[in-house]
Amino acid sequence: MSYCVNCGVELEQSLGQCPLCNTPVINPREAVCNKSPFPEEKGQVEVVKRKDMSILLTTVMVSTSIVCGLLNVLVYSSRPWSLAVIGACILLWVILIPIAIYTRLSVYTSVLLDGLGTVIYLYMLTFLSESSQWFWGIGMPIAVLVTLVTEFLVVCFQMLPRSFLTNTLYSFTSLAALNIGMEILIDRYLQGTVQLGWSTIVLTVCIIVNITIITLLSRKRLRNAVRKRLHF
């Protein structure tokens, strides 16, 4: 026997609402077993604004640099180890600029800033070493070389025709130039003379691949046949 929770009138088992006050009849056991305590409709989480994200990232980088700098000065003052952490924070912040802070930054400027951040980080590491000769002799030249090769690759992707074959051609050309340049810089720093060795193997492979790609690009029927078979 059940009663209305509102007016107390006796109810029959088959009734869905009270005949006197029209209050719905609910079985507490069925409500617990069948009704989920969570909302049935999924809500959408509000997207974090880029300005708030940039403030958060900048705050984290600045606070990390300041705390490590104070620890270095006041507690662990034997070596300037905090410069490595500060340089890493600067480099990470520069890398995050086009991603979360200012997305309208051009690709060319972004690559240039990444190279500049890398050079600054390497320069800060010189204070942890006995000499800065490695920075001027090989560290900074390699960073500049990588930046220039990356800029060349970006120019190819942005200004020249783009397809799977052409992108592969640009990539292998950049790879060959990067390896040749790195071996020249390493040989000049370690030996004082240039004797190309392992980079010529990479150069040979890249030349063979590039010749193959150029042949495919110059022959339309051959290019279409390869595209159909490789599905690109």
N, C-alpha and C positions, 0 to 999 in steps of 0.2 A: 504494500500500500504506500502511495506517495502523495505528497501535498505540494501545493504551489508555494514557492519560496517568497512570493510577494504578498498574497492575500491569505494563504493558509487553507484554501479550499481543497477538498479531497479530489484527487485526479485518477482517472482510469489509466490503465497501462498503455492503451493505444493512442492516447492524446499526445499531440505535438506541442500544444500550447494550452494555457489555462482558459477554460470557457468563460470565466468571469472577468479577468483583467487582461487576457491575451498575452500573458508573460510566457516566453518560450520555455518548454520543458527540456531540461538538460540532465542527462545521467552523468554524474561526476566521474564514474569509472570509465565510461566511454570517452569523455573529454580528455582524461589523462592518457589513455591508451592510444587514441587515434589522432589527437591534436598535437602537433609538434610545437614545442615552446619557441621555436625560431620562426621568423617571418618567412612566408612562402615565396615572396618576390625578392629577387636579388637586387640589392641596391648598388649603384655605381660609385666607386670611390673617387672623390674629387682629385683631379690631376694637380700635381704640385706645380706651382708657377715657377718659371725659369728664374725670375728675380729672387725668389725665396731660396731656390736651389743654389744659385750663385753666391748668395749671402752665406748660406750654410757652409759651402765648400771653402770659400775664402776665410771664413772664421776658423774652420778646422786647420787650414794650412798656416794661418798667421799664429794661432794659439800654439800649435805644435812647434813652430819655429821659435816663438818667444820662450816657451817653457824649456825647450832643449838648450837654448842659448843661456838662460839663467842657470840651469843645472851645470852647464859647462863652466860658467864663470864662477859660481858660488861653491859648487861641490866638487865636480870632477874636472879640475882645472889643469890637469897635467898635459893634455893635448886638446887642440881645438876640434874635437870630434863633432861638435854641433854643426859645423859648417857643412858636413856631408848631409845631415838631416835637413838643414835649411835649403841647401841646393836641390835636394830631392823634392822638397815641397814646392820650390819655385818651378822645377821642371814639370811636376805633376799638374800644378795649377795652369801652366802655359798649355799643356796638352788638353786640359779640360775646357779651355776657353771656347773653342768652336763647338764643343759638344753640349755644354750646359750653361755657359755664361753668355756668349754672344754668337749666335748661330749664323748671323749675317756676314761673318768674317769670310773673306775669300779663301779659297784653297791655297793659293800662292802665299798669301800672308800667313796663313796657319802653318804651312810647312816652314816658312822662314822663321817664325817665332819658335817653333819646335827646335830648329837648329840652334837658334840663339840661346834657348834654355839649356840645351845640351852642353853648349860651350861654357856657359856660366857654371853649370854643375861640375864639369871637369876642372874648371879653374879653381873652384872651391876645394876640390880634392887635392890640389897642389899644396895646400897648407898642411895636409896630413902626411905628405911625403917629404923626403929629404931634399929633393930638387924639383924644380918646375920645368926641367928640360924636356921631360916626356910630353908635357902639355903642348909646348911650342913646337916640338919636333914631330910628334905623331898624333897626339890627342886632338888638338884643334884642327889640323889639316884633314884628318879622317872625318871629323864631324862636318866640316865644310864640304868635303867631297860627297858625303852621303846626302847632305842638304841639296847640293847642286844637282845630283843625279835624280833625286826625288822631284825636284822642281822640273827637270827635263821630262820626267815621266808624266807629271801632271799636265804639262803643256801639251804633250802628245795626246793624252786622253781628252783634253778640253778643246784643242784647236784642230786636230787631224781627224780623218774618218775613223769611226769606231765600229769594230766588230770583233768576233772571237779571234780571228786570224790576225787582224791588225793590232789588237791589244797584246797578243802573244809576241808579235814582232817588236813592239815597243818595249815589252818587259825583258825580252832576251837581249835586246840592244843595251838597255840600261844595266842589266846584270853584267854584261861583258865589260862595259865602261867602268863599272864599280870595282870589279875584281882587278882589272888592269891598274886602275888608279891606286887601289889599296896596296897592291904589291910594290908599286913604284915608291909609295910613301914609306912602307915598311923597310924596303931595301935601303933607301936613302938614310933612314934613321939608324938602322942597325949596322949597315956595312959601309955607308958612304957612297956606294955605287949601286947602279941598277942592273940587275940580272934577272930578267923575266923567267919564271919557271912554271909554277902551278897555275898562274893566271892564264898562260897560253893554252892550257888544256881546256879551261872554261871558255876561253875565246874561240877555240876551234869548234867546240860543241855549239856555241851560240851562232857562229857563222853558218854551220851546216843547217841548223834549224831555221835561221833567217832566210837562207837561200831556198829552202824547201817552201817556206811560207810565201816568199815573193813569187816563186813559180806557181803556187796555187792561186795567188791573187791575180796573176797575169793571164791565167787560163780559166775562162768562165766555166766551160763545161767540166773541167777537172775540179774546179772549186765547188760547183754545185753537186758533183758526184760525191765528193768527200763530205760535204755538209749533210747530204741525205744519209750517208752510212754512219757518220758519227753523231748525227742528230744535234747539230748546233747551227 
